[in-house]
Amino acid sequence: MLLTVDVGNTKTELGLWRGDLLVSTMQAPTHDEREWGAWVAHALEGAGPVMGLALGAVVPAAIPRWAAVASTLGVPFHNIDGNNIPGLPVRLRDRGAIGPDRVINALGALSLGPAPCIVVDLGTATTFDVVDATGAFCGGAIAPGAGTALDALVAMTARLPRVPLHAPLAAIGTDTTSAMQSGAVFGYAGLIEGLLTRIKGELGAPAWVVATGGLAPLFAPLCPGVDRVEPALTLRGLRRAWELCA
């Protein structure tokens, strides 16, 4: 069994793999103060022996915490980032500055299909991660997540209420709630489609697109440029990185 851990800004997700089968997942808030070792023990209860822990963390403070968990379990530990990701050339001037989740997602996408490809990760931020025709990570784009932008709009205005992030019935809102939802959902769908069109044009070759992240189920049906949704893409990339490190 392999334990993969994706530490995001908002949530941390564990994935337990038996070979190439994801047998269980578990989520908790990243900044949960509970004892992480006990959380892992609960997740692994009855699962069988673990051979290692592969980590991808956008929160640097989480790295020593999970290294300690691996030490407690007595298993090898790999922290994957832009400096050490196997099987994925990173063609950027500063490899270490790239978010680990972005290169891990790119590697996960390459385990599902050929290059070139684009990953759209819809979470606290909306990121576009691009693998060119040679199979190298060549960059992408970063925007605020739709929920993050909506929270900022409410915080910076006096009369706009907090509304759920749902698609309204029409783009023309007939009240404040539906108007805000139109901007937040249909507006972001337009952002996604527009950036995909520009990125594909710059690649100069047909590229397939995979969406992941907590908001992927909301936005993928609104974006014809998205070819598939893979909720466990980051965990899949961590598993592939572990295989290539072995």
Residue pairs with C-beta under 8 A, 6 or more apart in sequence:
1 16
1 17
1 18
1 23
1 44
1 47
1 48
1 49
1 50
1 51
2 16
2 17
2 50
2 51
2 52
2 53
2 54
2 239
2 242
3 14
3 15
3 16
3 17
3 40
3 43
3 44
3 50
3 52
3 53
3 54
3 73
3 75
4 14
4 15
4 16
4 17
4 53
4 54
4 55
4 56
4 235
4 238
4 239
4 242
5 12
5 13
5 14
5 15
5 53
5 54
5 55
5 56
5 57
5 66
5 238
6 12
6 13
6 14
6 15
6 56
6 101
6 104
6 234
6 235
6 238
7 30
7 55
7 56
7 57
7 58
7 59
7 62
7 66
8 30
8 58
8 59
8 101
8 123
8 124
9 30
9 58
9 59
9 123
9 124
9 125
10 29
10 30
10 123
10 124
11 27
11 28
11 29
11 30
11 214
12 27
12 28
12 29
12 30
12 32
12 62
13 25
13 26
13 27
13 234
13 235
14 25
14 26
14 27
14 40
14 43
15 22
15 24
15 25
15 232
15 235
15 238
15 239
16 22
16 23
16 24
16 25
16 43
16 44
16 47
16 50
17 23
17 235
17 239
18 48
20 239
22 232
22 235
22 236
23 47
24 43
24 47
25 232
25 235
26 39
26 43
28 34
28 39
30 59
30 62
32 39
36 65
36 66
36 69
37 68
37 69
37 72
40 69
40 73
44 50
50 73
50 75
51 75
51 76
52 70
52 75
52 76
52 77
52 78
52 242
53 66
53 69
53 70
53 73
53 75
53 76
53 77
53 78
54 78
54 80
54 238
54 239
54 241
54 242
54 245
55 62
55 63
55 66
55 67
55 77
55 78
55 79
55 80
55 238
56 79
56 80
56 81
56 100
56 101
56 104
56 234
56 237
56 238
57 63
57 66
57 79
57 100
58 99
58 100
58 101
63 79
66 77
66 79
67 77
67 79
70 76
70 77
71 77
78 241
78 242
78 245
80 100
80 103
80 104
80 238
80 241
81 96
81 98
81 100
81 103
82 90
82 92
82 95
82 96
82 97
82 98
82 99
82 100
82 102
82 103
83 95
83 96
85 103
85 104
85 107
85 241
86 241
86 244
86 245
87 107
87 110
87 240
87 241
87 244
88 103
88 106
88 107
88 110
88 131
88 135
88 136
88 137
89 134
89 135
89 136
89 137
90 98
90 103
90 136
90 137
91 132
91 136
91 137
91 138
91 139
92 98
92 137
92 138
92 139
98 137
99 127
101 121
101 127
101 234
102 119
102 121
102 127
102 129
102 137
102 140
103 129
103 137
103 237
104 234
104 237
104 238
104 241
105 119
105 121
105 127
105 129
105 212
105 233
105 234
105 237
106 117
106 119
106 129
106 130
106 131
106 137
106 237
107 237
107 240
107 241
108 119
108 230
108 233
108 234
108 235
108 236
108 237
108 238
108 240
109 117
109 119
109 129
109 131
109 210
109 230
109 233
109 237
110 117
110 131
110 135
110 240
111 236
111 237
111 240
112 210
112 228
112 230
112 236
113 208
113 210
114 208
115 131
115 132
115 133
115 134
115 135
116 130
116 131
116 132
116 133
116 203
116 205
116 206
116 207
117 130
117 131
117 207
117 208
117 209
117 210
118 128
118 129
118 130
118 131
118 140
118 196
118 199
118 200
118 207
118 208
118 209
118 210
119 127
119 128
119 129
119 209
119 210
119 211
119 212
119 233
120 126
120 127
120 128
120 192
120 196
120 209
120 210
120 211
120 212
120 213
120 216
120 223
120 226
121 127
121 129
121 211
121 212
121 213
121 233
121 234
122 145
122 146
122 211
122 212
122 213
122 214
122 215
122 216
122 218
122 219
123 145
123 213
123 214
123 215
124 145
124 147
124 148
125 142
125 143
125 144
125 145
125 148
126 142
126 143
126 144
126 145
126 146
126 188
126 191
126 192
127 140
127 141
127 142
127 143
128 140
128 141
128 142
128 195
128 196
128 199
129 137
129 140
130 137
130 138
130 139
130 140
130 199
130 203
130 207
131 137
131 138
132 138
132 203
133 203
133 205
140 199
141 195
141 199
143 191
143 195
144 152
145 215
146 165
146 184
146 185
146 188
146 215
146 218
146 219
147 165
147 215
149 184
149 188
150 163
150 165
150 180
150 184
151 162
153 160
153 180
153 184
154 160
154 161
154 162
160 176
160 180
161 176
161 177
161 180
163 176
163 177
163 180
163 181
163 184
164 181
165 181
165 184
165 185
165 215
165 218
166 181
166 185
166 218
167 181
167 185
167 186
167 218
167 222
168 177
168 178
168 181
168 182
168 185
168 186
169 178
170 178
170 182
171 182
171 186
172 182
173 179
173 180
173 181
173 182
185 218
185 219
185 222
186 222
188 219
189 219
189 222
189 223
192 219
192 223
192 225
192 226
193 223
193 224
193 225
196 209
196 223
196 225
196 226
197 225
199 207
200 206
200 207
200 225
208 227
208 228
209 225
209 226
209 227
209 228
210 226
210 227
210 228
210 229
210 230
210 233
211 219
211 220
211 223
211 226
211 228
211 229
211 230
212 229
212 230
212 231
212 232
212 233
212 234
216 229
216 231
217 229
219 226
220 226
220 229
230 236
